[in-house]
């Protein structure tokens, strides 16, 4: 038996984008259902596809001046890391010069960096804090 898992993302205009998440082949003698490794890989692939689609939308919105509706000039591109419980995502993040109608200095902004905030998913911060609390301080120290 062959199974395919796909993610369909529909944007605000109604256009849809289909992404293959996983292709699984199972025989009746094999493992029943999903293995933990399969489930983790699928969750990571869904997370990547969703964040990349959201990032494209944020960059498209952020590349237009909110005051005069002109497209902003590109300054440069860099990569931003975003950590999630499913792994690290490296995203292309363009920087745009601010429009001259808003400022007279040569300042640039990164819409993606503003949107991502702390570059770490709050659930990962929670899991790291819980794990750190369970570790304790190690073995007791004995003074002689």
C-alpha positions in Angstrom: 0.0 0.0 0.0 1.3 3.4 -1.0 0.2 6.6 0.8 1.0 10.2 0.0 0.5 13.1 2.5 0.1 16.5 0.9 -0.4 20.0 2.3 -2.5 22.5 0.3 -2.0 26.1 1.2 -4.5 28.6 -0.1 -3.5 32.3 -0.1 -5.8 35.4 0.3 -6.4 35.6 -3.5 -7.6 32.0 -3.6 -4.6 30.6 -5.3 -3.5 27.3 -3.9 -0.1 25.6 -3.6 0.3 21.9 -3.0 3.3 20.6 -1.3 4.2 16.9 -0.9 4.9 16.1 2.8 5.6 12.4 2.8 5.3 9.3 0.7 4.9 6.1 2.7 4.9 2.6 1.5 3.7 -0.2 3.9 3.2 -3.9 3.5 0.8 -5.9 5.6 3.7 -7.4 7.5 5.3 -4.0 8.3 4.7 -1.6 11.1 1.1 -0.7 11.6 0.4 3.0 11.3 3.2 5.6 11.6 6.5 5.3 13.4 7.6 8.1 15.6 10.3 9.0 13.1 7.7 9.2 10.3 5.5 11.4 12.4 8.3 13.7 13.4 9.5 14.1 9.8 5.9 14.9 8.6 5.4 17.4 11.4 8.7 19.1 10.5 7.8 19.2 6.8 4.4 20.7 7.6 6.0 23.3 9.8 8.6 24.2 7.2 6.0 24.6 4.4 3.7 26.7 6.6 6.4 29.0 7.9 7.8 29.5 4.4 4.4 30.4 3.0 3.7 32.8 5.8 7.1 34.3 5.4 6.5 34.9 1.7 3.3 36.7 2.5 4.9 38.8 5.2 7.8 39.8 2.8 5.3 40.7 0.0 3.3 42.9 2.4 6.4 44.4 3.9 8.0 45.3 0.5 5.3 48.0 -0.2 5.2 51.4 1.5 2.1 51.6 3.7 1.8 55.4 3.1 2.3 55.7 -0.7 1.9 52.1 -1.8 5.1 52.1 -3.8 7.4 49.1 -3.9 10.4 49.5 -1.6 14.0 49.2 -2.9 15.9 46.1 -1.9 18.9 46.8 0.3 20.3 43.2 0.6 19.3 39.7 1.6 20.4 37.6 4.5 19.3 34.4 6.2 17.4 34.2 9.4 17.3 31.2 11.7 14.1 30.3 13.4 14.1 27.5 15.9 11.0 25.3 16.4 10.4 22.0 18.3 10.6 20.3 14.9 14.0 21.7 14.0 15.7 24.8 12.8 14.4 26.7 9.8 16.7 29.0 7.8 14.7 31.6 5.9 15.8 34.1 3.2 15.1 37.6 4.6 15.4 40.6 2.3 16.0 44.1 3.8 14.3 47.0 2.2 15.2 50.7 2.3 12.4 52.7 4.0 10.4 54.9 1.6 11.5 58.5 1.2 8.0 59.6 1.9 8.4 58.4 5.5 12.0 59.2 6.4 14.9 61.2 4.9 17.6 59.0 6.3 18.9 55.8 4.6 17.3 53.3 7.1 16.5 49.7 6.2 14.0 47.3 7.6 13.5 43.5 7.5 9.8 42.6 7.6 10.6 39.0 8.3 12.9 39.8 11.3 10.2 42.1 12.7 7.5 39.3 12.2 9.6 36.5 13.7 10.6 38.5 16.8 12.9 36.4 19.0 13.7 33.8 16.3 12.5 31.0 18.5 9.0 29.4 18.8 7.4 29.9 22.2 6.7 26.2 22.5 10.4 25.4 22.1 11.2 27.9 24.9 8.7 26.2 27.1 10.1 22.7 26.4 13.6 23.9 27.0 12.6 25.5 30.3 10.8 22.3 31.4 13.8 20.1 30.4 16.2 22.4 32.3 14.0 22.3 35.4 14.2 18.5 35.3 18.0 18.4 35.0 18.6 20.0 38.4 22.0 21.1 39.5 23.9 17.8 39.1 25.3 15.6 41.9 25.8 17.2 45.3 29.2 18.7 46.0 31.1 17.3 49.0 33.6 19.4 50.8 36.4 17.6 52.6 
